[in-house]
Every structure is written in structure tokens, then in C-alpha cells.
């Protein structure tokens, strides 16, 4: 038992009071401590936790387009909103001795970007989970008078040619029989050189990234058969008839909501004829063609033609169709291997007719040189029966030649250039407008890798021997060039529209890709406020030849594209005459 200490009652009372005060202080300190920690936690999680951004500026609401949400493909995820891909973040400046701390970075969209109606389409590019991001094509559902009705009236599409057989098989024409063993067993058709309208449109139907939502479209296709339209009315019709469908088309397009997005600058169409058929200079009935490409609305669109103008910016060259339209990649591989292993006994060859009525033509001197050479094979073309118009005869000659001469046709270009490349024959050009400035989407800039260039004047003045010039190229170099030519084959053919190549990109694929890149660049330029104030349309042919950072200046090919001082009537007049002559060639082929 514990004993109590001997203390007085007062001291004992004081000790009891002191114990009570000490307990009160402990309770007070505990309460204050608890309050402090509660307040601290509240301040950290509630007050500070509401914002983790170092930026003290007030937060702005982000506007989200309802249309961009409901119109996504099922397999696509929402792409983050970000600055255009060519914009660079502004550098953060700090003192050299300042300590660097990690910061939380956010991607912000410039407020003005949301005001552009094509932003939904641009943002699909950033969606890496969507294989069609940035590649969608919207196709206008045109009334049939602009396309299908023309095919129903196929006999009226040419004055001399029954085009009905050439519009069969999705525009490829009737199959070619491999009687002489010149072709493959499948994939070869008697394709008309002016059938690109329908071939391209049918290939578009198989395009893997079609969309019915135009807000997603990287570009908009107009399936108007412009080439077939003008073909019906070139001979014996006044300008009102020739222009009727073109005027009707731009009126129809102008009423569509898709047109208002960019005023037609994201639209493109195809015409399987040379550009001069669509560039009539006046409304005189005696003038050639229609004025489709001179219409204000059409100047905004991109028109793909088999021959473009070097002096205008709204048309672009695409290859003439050849006879080969493979349905699968293996057809291409087999053909390429076959062209590598052929024995070629002719140094050079030429298929064509002289142009005695054209004093500027070099075909006469070329034919003379070929006839005098033991190393040249010649197929002369003229009225009446001619092997020159037989696909088998032409391809057989090209397959047996190292080099194929490709002077200007009735205009700058000719289908024969593509037939020769298909045969693995190295083309020899005499004017840069025959290929180098025309097909910049499909051919390498370095033309010396796959062709030989001999300026026309050298032939015209008869101071160059073609045989001697070509004989100076070593066998090793010839082999390298031929391999380059054979490698170009997939890029210059149109695959069967009823199928699609898996690993190769054909002429259609490259054209669509180029249009998309053109429209995408234009959209980004609009966002960034960039304009082409210094663009000179009359020098259009030069721009595609430029490398990054280069500017338009004097060029070695200027003499080939010079225009008369004081106007362009002469040059355009000669172009119209060339267009007429191309129709005479068609007449000659069918005679």
C-alpha cells in the first residue's frame, strides 16, 4: 500500500489545481495542432489542387465541334488539338544561372484555328490510329448528265472512233490476245489513250479512304467526264454547245456547301485530253475547244490532264494510259523481270509519222537518221493500214530496243513515251515539255537517271548524230538506266479499276497523293497567313522543278517555253492548232 507524503492541505490543493491546468493546456495544443493540419490539407488539395498549370492567366473554355464528334469513323480515336505541324514552339528564355525545373507542357490551339471550317479534316492527320487520317476523299454525287449519261451515248464521243468498245471493262477496253507472245496472258487491254476520265473515276470507287462526311475530306473529287464532254462537240458545234456542260457543272458545284469551304480550291477533276482542248481564248465559233479551264470557278480547282500548260497553274499532267492494267502485284513483278531479261538488238527505234506541214517539227530529220542507220528500227505511221497502230507491233519493237525516240507529237506529249517505258526502253526526249515539266508527280526530277535529252535545235540544225550520241553511253550505264526505267513502270500504269495493287502505288495513287499534299499545304498556309504574292503563273512550269529553299530564276529551258513579247496569242494559237492536229492523228489511226 502506497503511503501519502506528509503535506499540508493548502499545498495539496495547489498541486491538484496545477494538474488540472496542465491537462487543459495539452487539450488546447492538441486541438490547435489538429486544426492546423486540417487547414493545411484543405489548402493543398482543394485550393492548390484546382490548377497545376504554371501559367497564371485565366483558363479559357475549349470549343468542341459537335460535327467533329459524330462524324468520326468507328475505328478512329479523337486526335489531340495541336498547332499546325510546321509551327515551332516559342523558346523559353531564362537567365544562364537559373535552375531548370521540369514543367507540365500542354498543347494549345491558336484561337483563330477553330474559325477555319477545314480544321476537322486537318486534325485527322494527327490521329495515328486511323489509317485514313489525312487521306479521306469525298466524291460529289453528280447528276448522271455529267458522267454516266455520256457512256450511254458512247457512239457520239468521237467523230471517227466508236468509243463504245473502249468504255467496256471499266474503261480499259477489250482484252488483248497474246497471239505473238508480246504481252502477259492477263492484264492487257486495247485501251484508248483518251479514256482516263472513266478509268480514274472507276479507280476512285475502289479508293480505301472514301468518306461520306465532307468535313473529314483531305480533298474533294468531281467525277465529271470533261474529256468525253468536249469530245462530243469539237467539230461542227458553236461555243454555246461546247461550253454548256462546263457552265452547268460550275453552277451545280457553286450551290453545294462543300464548295464554300475553300471556294473550290480543295476540289479536283480529271480530263483525259490535252489542256488545249479546254482553253479557248475567245467566244468565236472558229476558235478551238471550250473554256472550262478559263472559268473563274475552274481556276480554283485542280484539273488533271494528260498534257498540262507550262504557263498556267490550275492543271497538272498525269500519264496517258498504257495497255497494261495489272490486277495484282505479282503481275507487275513478273512483267518487270521479263523486261530485264530481254535481248535488245536495236540501239534505238522510232514509231511515228512525219509532220511536213509543221516547219518546226523534227520528225522528218529523225526519220531520215533512222533510215540511214543500221542500228535503228522504224515503224512509220500514216493514213491507212499501219503496224504503228497495232499495240503488239509497237510493244514488240520497243521491247527489242535499248533507246526509244520520243520527239513531240502534235503537241508536247505523246502516249508512246509511256509505252516505251513499259517495255523497258530508255526514252530519248527532245523537248522538256514532253515529260520533264509535265509529269513531275510521277517522274524523278533527275531526268538523266532514266532518259536521254537531246535539244531539238541540235536535230533541227542537223549537227548531232543520234546514233553516235547514244553509242557513247557505256553498256554499264545503259544497264543502270534501264533498271531505273523498269522501276518506274508501276508509277506510270493504271491498275485494273476493279481491283487494287497491295504494295505498288500506281499512277492513280500518286496523283491522289499529290492532290492531297497540295490541298493540305494550302490549308496550312491559310492558317499561318502565308500567301503566294510572288507567284508568277506564266512561269508555272518552273516551280515543280525547284528544290526546297530555291527560288524561280533564269533556267536553261527558258528558250523552250518563251512566249512572244506583247501577248500570248501566238503561243496559244499554236497550242490550239496542236490540239486540232491531235484529232487529225486520231482520224489517221482509225482510217
C-alpha positions as CSV (number, residue, x, y, z in Angstrom):
1,X,0.0,0.0,0.0
2,X,1.4,3.4,-1.1
3,X,1.9,5.9,1.6
4,X,0.8,9.6,1.2
5,X,3.5,12.2,1.8
6,X,3.2,14.4,4.7
7,X,1.9,17.7,3.2
8,X,-0.3,20.4,4.3
9,X,-3.9,20.8,3.0
10,X,-3.0,24.0,1.0
11,X,-0.1,22.5,-0.8
12,X,-2.2,19.5,-1.6
13,X,-5.0,21.7,-3.1
14,X,-2.4,23.7,-5.2
15,X,-1.0,20.5,-6.6
16,X,-4.4,19.3,-7.7
17,X,-5.2,22.7,-9.4
18,X,-1.8,22.6,-11.2
19,X,-2.6,19.1,-12.6
20,X,-6.0,20.3,-14.0
21,X,-4.3,23.4,-15.7
22,X,-1.7,21.1,-17.3
23,X,-4.4,18.8,-18.8
24,X,-6.2,21.9,-20.3
25,X,-3.0,23.1,-22.0
26,X,-2.4,19.7,-23.6
27,X,-6.0,19.6,-24.9
28,X,-5.6,23.1,-26.3
29,X,-2.4,22.3,-28.1
30,X,-3.8,19.1,-29.5
31,X,-6.8,21.0,-30.8
32,X,-4.6,23.7,-32.4
33,X,-2.4,21.1,-34.0
34,X,-5.4,19.2,-35.4
35,X,-6.9,22.4,-36.8
36,X,-3.5,23.3,-38.4
37,X,-3.2,20.0,-40.2
38,X,-6.8,20.1,-41.4
39,X,-6.3,23.6,-42.7
40,X,-3.1,22.6,-44.4
41,X,-4.6,19.6,-46.1
42,X,-7.6,21.6,-47.2
43,X,-5.4,24.3,-48.7
44,X,-3.2,21.8,-50.5
45,X,-5.9,19.6,-52.0
46,X,-8.7,22.0,-52.6
47,X,-7.2,25.3,-53.2
48,X,-3.9,24.4,-54.9
49,X,-5.2,21.1,-56.4
50,X,-7.6,23.0,-58.7
51,X,-4.8,24.1,-61.0
52,X,-1.4,22.5,-61.9
53,X,-0.6,24.9,-64.7
54,X,2.3,27.3,-64.1
55,X,0.5,29.8,-66.4
56,X,-1.2,32.4,-64.1
57,X,-3.5,33.5,-66.9
58,X,-7.2,32.6,-66.6
59,X,-8.4,29.4,-68.3
60,X,-10.3,29.8,-71.5
61,X,-13.0,27.3,-72.5
62,X,-12.2,25.0,-75.4
63,X,-14.9,24.9,-78.1
64,X,-15.5,21.4,-79.5
65,X,-17.3,21.0,-82.8
66,X,-20.3,18.6,-82.5
67,X,-19.9,17.7,-86.1
68,X,-16.3,16.5,-85.5
69,X,-17.5,14.2,-82.8
70,X,-20.4,12.5,-84.5
71,X,-18.7,12.1,-87.9
72,X,-15.6,10.1,-86.9
73,X,-15.2,6.7,-88.4
74,X,-15.8,3.9,-85.9
75,X,-12.2,2.8,-85.8
76,X,-10.8,6.3,-85.2
77,X,-9.9,7.9,-81.9
78,X,-10.1,11.5,-81.2
79,X,-7.0,13.4,-82.2
80,X,-5.5,15.9,-79.8
81,X,-5.9,19.5,-80.7
82,X,-2.5,20.9,-81.6
83,X,-0.7,23.6,-83.6
84,X,0.0,23.0,-87.3
85,X,2.8,20.6,-87.9
86,X,5.1,23.2,-89.4
87,X,4.8,25.6,-86.4
88,X,7.5,25.7,-83.8
89,X,7.0,26.3,-80.1
90,X,8.4,29.6,-78.9
91,X,11.7,29.2,-77.0
92,X,11.5,29.9,-73.2
93,X,14.2,32.4,-72.2
94,X,15.8,32.2,-68.8
95,X,19.0,33.5,-67.2
96,X,22.0,31.4,-67.7
97,X,22.4,30.7,-64.0
98,X,18.8,29.9,-63.4
99,X,17.9,26.4,-62.3
100,X,15.8,24.4,-64.8
101,X,12.7,22.8,-63.3
102,X,10.5,20.3,-65.1
103,X,7.2,21.8,-66.2
104,X,3.9,20.3,-67.3
105,X,3.6,21.0,-71.0
106,X,0.2,21.4,-72.7
107,X,-0.6,21.7,-76.4
108,X,-2.6,24.7,-77.3
109,X,-4.5,25.7,-80.4
110,X,-4.4,29.2,-81.6
111,X,-7.9,30.7,-81.1
112,X,-8.2,31.6,-84.8
113,X,-7.6,28.0,-85.9
114,X,-11.1,26.9,-84.8
115,X,-12.6,29.5,-87.2
116,X,-11.4,27.6,-90.2
117,X,-14.0,25.1,-91.4
118,X,-11.4,22.6,-92.7
119,X,-9.8,22.1,-89.3
120,X,-11.7,18.8,-88.7
121,X,-10.1,17.4,-91.8
122,X,-6.6,18.6,-90.8
123,X,-6.8,17.1,-87.4
124,X,-7.4,13.6,-88.8
125,X,-3.7,13.7,-89.8
126,X,-2.7,13.6,-86.2
127,X,-4.8,10.6,-85.4
128,X,-2.2,7.9,-85.7
129,X,-4.7,5.1,-85.0
130,X,-6.7,6.0,-88.1
131,X,-5.0,4.6,-91.3
132,X,-7.1,7.1,-93.4
133,X,-6.2,10.1,-91.3
134,X,-5.3,12.9,-93.7
135,X,-6.2,10.8,-96.7
136,X,-10.0,10.9,-96.9
137,X,-11.6,11.8,-100.3
138,X,-15.2,13.0,-100.6
139,X,-16.7,12.3,-104.0
140,X,-19.5,14.6,-105.3
141,X,-22.7,12.7,-106.3
142,X,-23.1,14.4,-109.6
143,X,-26.2,14.1,-111.7
144,X,-25.7,11.4,-114.4
145,X,-25.7,14.0,-117.2
146,X,-22.1,14.8,-116.1
147,X,-20.8,11.3,-116.5
148,X,-22.8,8.1,-116.9
149,X,-25.2,9.5,-119.5
150,X,-22.2,10.2,-121.7
151,X,-21.3,6.5,-121.6
152,X,-24.8,5.6,-122.7
153,X,-24.3,7.7,-125.7
154,X,-20.8,6.4,-126.4
155,X,-21.1,6.5,-130.1
156,X,-21.2,10.3,-130.0
157,X,-17.9,10.6,-128.1
158,X,-15.7,10.7,-131.2
159,X,-16.3,11.7,-134.7
160,X,-14.1,8.8,-136.1
161,X,-13.8,6.2,-133.3
162,X,-16.6,4.0,-131.9
163,X,-15.8,4.6,-128.2
164,X,-18.4,2.1,-127.0
165,X,-15.9,-0.8,-127.0
166,X,-13.3,1.4,-125.3
167,X,-15.6,2.2,-122.4
168,X,-16.1,-1.5,-121.5
169,X,-14.2,-3.2,-118.7
170,X,-14.4,-0.1,-116.5
171,X,-12.8,2.0,-119.2
172,X,-9.9,-0.4,-120.1
173,X,-11.5,-1.5,-123.4
174,X,-11.5,-5.1,-124.8
175,X,-8.8,-7.6,-123.7
176,X,-5.8,-8.0,-126.0
177,X,-5.0,-11.5,-127.2
178,X,-1.4,-12.5,-126.6
179,X,-1.0,-14.1,-130.1
180,X,2.6,-13.1,-130.6
181,X,3.7,-13.6,-127.0
182,X,4.4,-9.9,-126.6
183,X,2.1,-9.4,-123.7
184,X,1.3,-11.2,-120.5
185,X,-1.6,-13.7,-120.5
186,X,-3.7,-11.4,-118.4
187,X,-4.0,-7.6,-117.7
188,X,-3.6,-6.3,-121.2
189,X,-6.4,-4.3,-122.9
190,X,-6.8,-2.2,-126.1
191,X,-7.1,0.9,-124.0
192,X,-7.9,4.2,-125.8
193,X,-5.4,6.9,-125.0
194,X,-8.2,9.4,-124.1
195,X,-10.0,7.1,-121.7
196,X,-8.5,8.4,-118.4
197,X,-11.8,10.1,-117.4
198,X,-13.6,6.8,-116.8
199,X,-10.6,4.8,-115.7
200,X,-9.7,7.3,-113.0
201,X,-13.3,7.6,-111.8
202,X,-13.7,3.8,-111.6
203,X,-10.4,3.5,-109.7
204,X,-11.7,6.2,-107.3
205,X,-14.6,3.9,-106.4
206,X,-12.1,1.4,-105.0
207,X,-10.1,4.0,-103.0
208,X,-9.8,2.7,-99.5
209,X,-10.4,6.1,-97.8
210,X,-13.6,7.3,-99.3
211,X,-15.9,9.2,-96.9
212,X,-19.5,10.5,-97.0
213,X,-18.6,13.2,-94.5
214,X,-17.0,16.1,-96.4
215,X,-15.8,17.7,-93.2
216,X,-13.2,14.9,-93.0
217,X,-12.0,15.2,-96.6
218,X,-8.4,16.0,-97.4
219,X,-9.7,16.7,-101.0
220,X,-12.9,16.5,-102.9
221,X,-13.2,14.7,-106.3
222,X,-15.5,15.8,-109.0
223,X,-16.4,12.8,-111.3
224,X,-17.1,14.9,-114.4
225,X,-16.1,13.3,-117.7
226,X,-14.6,16.6,-119.0
227,X,-12.7,14.9,-121.8
228,X,-15.7,12.9,-123.1
229,X,-17.8,16.0,-122.9
230,X,-15.7,18.2,-125.1
231,X,-15.1,15.2,-127.5
232,X,-18.7,15.2,-128.4
233,X,-18.9,18.8,-129.7
234,X,-15.5,19.8,-131.0
235,X,-16.5,19.6,-134.7
236,X,-19.5,21.5,-136.1
237,X,-20.9,22.9,-132.8
238,X,-20.9,26.5,-131.7
239,X,-19.3,27.7,-128.4
240,X,-22.6,27.7,-126.5
241,X,-23.0,24.0,-127.0
242,X,-19.3,23.3,-126.3
243,X,-19.5,25.3,-123.0
244,X,-22.9,24.2,-121.8
245,X,-21.8,21.2,-119.6
246,X,-18.9,23.1,-118.1
247,X,-21.1,26.1,-117.1
248,X,-23.7,23.7,-115.8
249,X,-21.1,22.0,-113.7
250,X,-19.7,25.1,-112.0
251,X,-23.2,26.3,-111.3
252,X,-24.1,23.0,-109.7
253,X,-20.9,22.9,-107.6
254,X,-21.3,26.5,-106.5
255,X,-24.6,25.7,-104.8
256,X,-23.0,22.9,-102.8
257,X,-22.0,23.6,-99.1
258,X,-18.6,21.8,-99.8
259,X,-17.7,24.5,-102.3
260,X,-18.0,27.3,-99.8
261,X,-15.3,25.8,-97.5
262,X,-12.4,26.8,-99.8
263,X,-14.1,28.2,-102.9
264,X,-13.3,25.0,-104.8
265,X,-9.5,25.0,-104.0
266,X,-9.9,21.6,-102.4
267,X,-11.7,20.2,-105.5
268,X,-10.1,18.3,-108.3
269,X,-11.3,16.6,-111.5
270,X,-9.8,14.6,-114.4
271,X,-9.9,15.1,-118.2
272,X,-8.3,12.5,-120.4
273,X,-7.3,15.1,-123.0
274,X,-4.6,17.7,-123.5
275,X,-5.1,21.0,-121.8
276,X,-5.5,23.0,-125.0
277,X,-9.0,21.4,-125.6
278,X,-10.2,23.4,-122.6
279,X,-8.5,26.7,-123.1
280,X,-10.4,28.6,-125.8
281,X,-9.3,32.2,-125.8
282,X,-12.5,33.9,-127.2
283,X,-16.1,33.2,-127.9
284,X,-15.6,33.0,-131.6
285,X,-17.1,29.8,-133.0
286,X,-14.0,29.3,-135.2
287,X,-11.8,29.0,-132.1
288,X,-10.9,25.6,-130.8
289,X,-12.3,23.8,-127.7
290,X,-14.3,25.1,-124.7
291,X,-13.3,27.5,-122.0
292,X,-13.6,25.2,-118.9
293,X,-10.1,26.0,-117.6
294,X,-10.6,29.7,-118.0
295,X,-13.8,29.8,-116.0
296,X,-13.2,31.6,-112.6
297,X,-14.5,28.6,-110.6
298,X,-12.3,26.2,-112.5
299,X,-9.3,28.3,-111.9
300,X,-9.6,27.4,-108.2
301,X,-9.9,23.7,-108.9
302,X,-7.1,21.3,-109.9
303,X,-7.6,19.6,-113.2
304,X,-5.6,16.5,-114.1
305,X,-4.9,16.2,-117.8
306,X,-2.6,14.1,-119.9
307,X,-0.8,17.2,-121.0
308,X,-0.8,20.4,-119.0
309,X,0.1,24.0,-119.8
310,X,3.5,25.3,-118.8
311,X,2.0,28.8,-118.3
312,X,-1.0,28.0,-116.1
313,X,-1.3,26.9,-112.5
314,X,-4.7,25.0,-112.5
315,X,-3.8,21.9,-114.5
316,X,-1.4,19.1,-113.8
317,X,-0.1,16.3,-116.0
318,X,-0.9,12.7,-115.4
319,X,0.3,9.7,-117.5
320,X,-1.5,8.6,-120.6
321,X,-3.0,5.1,-120.1
322,X,-0.9,2.2,-121.5
323,X,-2.2,-1.2,-122.5
324,X,-1.2,-2.8,-119.2
325,X,-3.6,-2.8,-116.3
326,X,-2.5,-5.4,-113.7
327,X,-4.9,-6.7,-111.1
328,X,-2.3,-7.8,-108.6
329,X,1.3,-7.1,-107.6
330,X,2.7,-10.3,-108.9
331,X,1.6,-9.3,-112.5
332,X,3.9,-6.3,-112.1
333,X,6.8,-8.2,-110.7
334,X,6.7,-10.8,-113.4
335,X,6.5,-8.2,-116.2
336,X,9.4,-6.2,-114.7
337,X,11.6,-9.4,-114.6
338,X,10.7,-10.2,-118.1
339,X,11.7,-6.7,-119.3
340,X,15.1,-7.1,-117.5
341,X,16.0,-10.3,-119.3
342,X,15.0,-9.4,-122.9
343,X,17.6,-9.4,-125.7
344,X,17.5,-5.9,-127.4
345,X,19.1,-6.0,-130.8
346,X,18.3,-2.4,-131.8
347,X,20.2,0.6,-130.4
348,X,17.3,2.9,-131.0
349,X,13.8,2.9,-132.6
350,X,11.1,5.3,-133.6
351,X,7.4,4.9,-134.2
352,X,5.6,7.9,-135.8
353,X,4.8,9.8,-138.9
354,X,6.4,12.9,-140.3
355,X,4.8,16.4,-140.0
356,X,5.6,18.0,-143.3
357,X,3.0,20.8,-142.6
358,X,4.8,21.8,-139.5
359,X,8.2,23.6,-140.2
360,X,9.2,23.3,-136.5
361,X,8.8,19.6,-136.4
362,X,12.0,17.5,-136.1
363,X,10.2,14.2,-137.0
364,X,11.4,14.4,-140.6
365,X,15.2,14.6,-139.7
366,X,14.7,11.9,-137.1
367,X,13.1,9.6,-139.6
368,X,15.9,10.3,-142.0
369,X,18.6,9.5,-139.4
370,X,16.8,6.3,-138.5
371,X,16.6,5.1,-142.1
372,X,20.3,5.7,-142.6
373,X,21.3,3.8,-139.5
374,X,21.7,0.0,-139.4
375,X,21.1,0.2,-135.6
376,X,17.6,1.8,-135.8
377,X,14.2,0.2,-136.1
378,X,11.4,2.4,-137.7
379,X,7.6,2.0,-137.7
380,X,6.2,4.6,-140.0
381,X,2.6,5.8,-139.3
382,X,0.3,7.3,-141.8
383,X,-3.2,7.0,-143.3
384,X,-4.3,3.5,-144.0
385,X,-3.3,0.2,-142.6
386,X,-0.2,0.5,-140.4
387,X,1.6,-1.6,-137.8
388,X,2.1,1.7,-136.0
389,X,-1.4,1.4,-134.7
390,X,-1.1,-2.2,-133.6
391,X,-0.3,-2.5,-129.8
392,X,1.5,-5.8,-130.5
393,X,3.8,-4.3,-133.2
394,X,4.6,-1.2,-131.1
395,X,5.4,-3.1,-127.9
396,X,7.4,-5.7,-129.8
397,X,9.6,-3.0,-131.4
398,X,10.1,-1.2,-128.0
399,X,11.0,-4.5,-126.3
400,X,13.8,-5.1,-128.8
401,X,15.3,-1.6,-128.4
402,X,17.7,0.0,-126.0
403,X,16.5,3.5,-126.6
404,X,13.2,4.8,-127.9
405,X,13.0,8.2,-129.6
406,X,10.2,10.4,-128.3
407,X,10.0,13.8,-130.1
408,X,7.0,16.0,-129.7
409,X,3.7,14.6,-131.1
410,X,1.1,17.0,-132.4
411,X,1.5,18.7,-129.0
412,X,4.3,18.4,-126.4
413,X,3.4,14.9,-125.3
414,X,2.6,11.5,-126.7
415,X,1.4,8.2,-125.4
416,X,4.3,6.4,-127.0
417,X,6.6,7.6,-124.2
418,X,4.7,5.6,-121.7
419,X,4.5,2.6,-123.9
420,X,8.3,2.6,-124.3
421,X,8.9,2.8,-120.6
422,X,6.5,0.0,-120.1
423,X,8.7,-2.0,-122.5
424,X,11.9,-1.2,-120.5
425,X,13.1,1.0,-123.3
426,X,15.1,4.2,-122.3
427,X,13.2,7.2,-123.7
428,X,15.0,9.9,-125.6
429,X,13.3,13.3,-125.3
430,X,14.0,16.4,-127.4
431,X,11.8,18.9,-125.6
432,X,11.4,19.3,-121.7
433,X,7.7,19.8,-122.1
434,X,7.3,16.2,-123.4
435,X,7.9,14.7,-119.9
436,X,10.2,16.6,-117.5
437,X,7.9,19.6,-116.8
438,X,4.7,17.6,-117.4
439,X,4.7,14.5,-115.1
440,X,6.5,15.9,-112.0
441,X,4.2,13.8,-109.7
442,X,5.3,10.6,-111.4
443,X,8.8,11.0,-112.7
444,X,12.1,11.8,-110.9
445,X,13.4,15.3,-111.0
446,X,16.8,14.0,-112.2
447,X,15.8,13.1,-115.7
448,X,19.2,11.9,-116.7
449,X,18.7,8.8,-114.5
450,X,16.0,7.3,-116.7
451,X,16.2,9.2,-120.1
452,X,18.5,10.9,-122.6
453,X,17.9,14.6,-123.5
454,X,18.9,15.9,-126.9
455,X,17.7,19.5,-127.5
456,X,15.5,19.9,-130.6
457,X,17.8,22.5,-132.2
458,X,20.6,20.0,-132.4
459,X,18.4,17.8,-134.6
460,X,16.9,20.7,-136.5
461,X,20.3,22.1,-137.4
462,X,21.5,18.5,-138.2
463,X,24.6,18.9,-136.1
464,X,24.1,15.9,-133.9
465,X,24.1,12.2,-134.9
466,X,21.6,10.3,-132.7
467,X,23.4,7.0,-133.4
468,X,26.7,8.5,-132.3
469,X,25.2,10.2,-129.2
470,X,23.6,7.0,-128.0
471,X,26.6,4.8,-128.8
472,X,28.8,6.8,-126.5
473,X,26.8,5.7,-123.5
474,X,28.6,2.7,-121.9
475,X,26.8,-0.7,-121.6
476,X,27.2,-0.4,-117.8
477,X,25.4,2.9,-117.8
478,X,22.7,1.6,-120.1
479,X,22.0,-1.2,-117.7
480,X,21.7,1.2,-114.8
481,X,19.4,3.5,-116.8
482,X,17.2,0.6,-117.9
483,X,16.8,-0.6,-114.4
484,X,15.7,2.8,-113.4
485,X,13.1,2.8,-116.3
486,X,11.8,-0.6,-115.3
487,X,11.5,0.6,-111.7
488,X,9.2,3.4,-112.9
489,X,6.7,1.0,-114.5
490,X,4.3,0.7,-111.5
491,X,4.2,4.5,-111.1
492,X,3.1,5.1,-114.7
493,X,0.4,2.4,-115.2
494,X,-3.2,2.4,-114.1
495,X,-4.1,-0.8,-112.2
496,X,-7.3,-2.6,-113.1
497,X,-10.1,-0.4,-111.6
498,X,-11.9,-3.5,-110.4
499,X,-9.0,-4.4,-108.1
500,X,-6.1,-2.7,-106.3
501,X,-2.4,-3.3,-106.0
502,X,-1.2,-4.0,-102.5
503,X,2.4,-3.0,-102.4
504,X,2.8,-0.8,-105.5
505,X,1.5,2.8,-105.9
506,X,0.2,3.2,-109.5
507,X,-0.4,6.4,-111.4
508,X,-3.8,6.9,-109.8
509,X,-2.4,6.6,-106.2
510,X,0.4,9.1,-106.9
511,X,-2.0,11.6,-108.4
512,X,-4.4,11.4,-105.5
513,X,-1.5,11.7,-103.0
514,X,-0.1,14.8,-104.8
515,X,-3.5,16.5,-104.8
516,X,-3.9,15.8,-101.1
517,X,-0.5,17.2,-100.3
518,X,-1.3,20.3,-102.4
519,X,-4.6,20.9,-100.6
520,X,-3.0,20.2,-97.1
521,X,-0.2,22.7,-97.8
522,X,-2.7,25.3,-98.9
523,X,-4.8,24.9,-95.8
524,X,-1.7,25.3,-93.5
525,X,-0.7,28.3,-95.4
526,X,-4.1,29.8,-94.8
527,X,-3.9,29.2,-91.1
528,X,-0.4,30.6,-90.9
529,X,-1.3,33.6,-93.0
530,X,1.2,32.8,-95.8
531,X,0.3,33.9,-99.3
532,X,2.0,33.4,-102.7
533,X,2.2,37.0,-103.6
534,X,5.3,36.5,-105.6
535,X,3.9,33.6,-107.6
536,X,4.2,34.1,-111.4
537,X,1.7,32.0,-113.2
538,X,3.3,32.3,-116.5
539,X,6.4,30.6,-115.1
540,X,4.3,27.7,-113.6
541,X,6.5,25.1,-115.3
542,X,9.5,26.1,-113.2
543,X,8.0,25.7,-109.7
544,X,7.7,22.0,-109.7
545,X,11.4,21.7,-110.6
546,X,12.6,23.6,-107.6
547,X,14.2,22.0,-104.6
548,X,13.5,23.2,-101.0
549,X,14.7,26.7,-100.5
550,X,15.2,27.5,-104.2
551,X,13.6,30.5,-105.9
552,X,12.4,31.0,-109.5
553,X,15.1,32.4,-111.7
554,X,16.7,32.0,-115.1
555,X,16.6,28.4,-116.4
556,X,18.4,26.6,-119.2
557,X,14.9,25.6,-120.6
558,X,13.7,29.2,-120.8
559,X,14.0,29.2,-124.7
560,X,11.7,26.1,-124.9
561,X,8.9,28.0,-123.1
562,X,9.4,31.6,-124.2
563,X,6.3,33.4,-125.2
564,X,6.1,36.2,-127.8
565,X,6.5,39.7,-126.5
566,X,3.4,41.8,-126.3
567,X,1.0,38.9,-125.7
568,X,0.4,35.2,-125.8
569,X,-1.9,34.9,-128.8
570,X,0.7,33.2,-131.0
571,X,1.7,30.6,-128.5
572,X,-1.9,29.8,-127.5
573,X,-2.9,29.8,-131.2
574,X,-0.2,27.2,-131.9
575,X,-1.4,25.2,-129.0
576,X,-4.9,25.2,-130.3
577,X,-3.6,24.1,-133.6
578,X,-1.7,21.3,-131.9
579,X,-5.0,20.2,-130.3
580,X,-6.6,20.1,-133.7
581,X,-3.8,18.1,-135.1
582,X,-4.1,15.5,-132.3
583,X,-7.6,14.9,-133.5
584,X,-6.3,14.5,-137.0
585,X,-4.0,11.8,-135.7
586,X,-6.9,10.1,-134.2
587,X,-8.6,10.2,-137.5
588,X,-5.5,8.8,-139.2
589,X,-5.3,6.0,-136.7
590,X,-8.9,4.9,-137.5
591,X,-8.7,5.3,-141.2
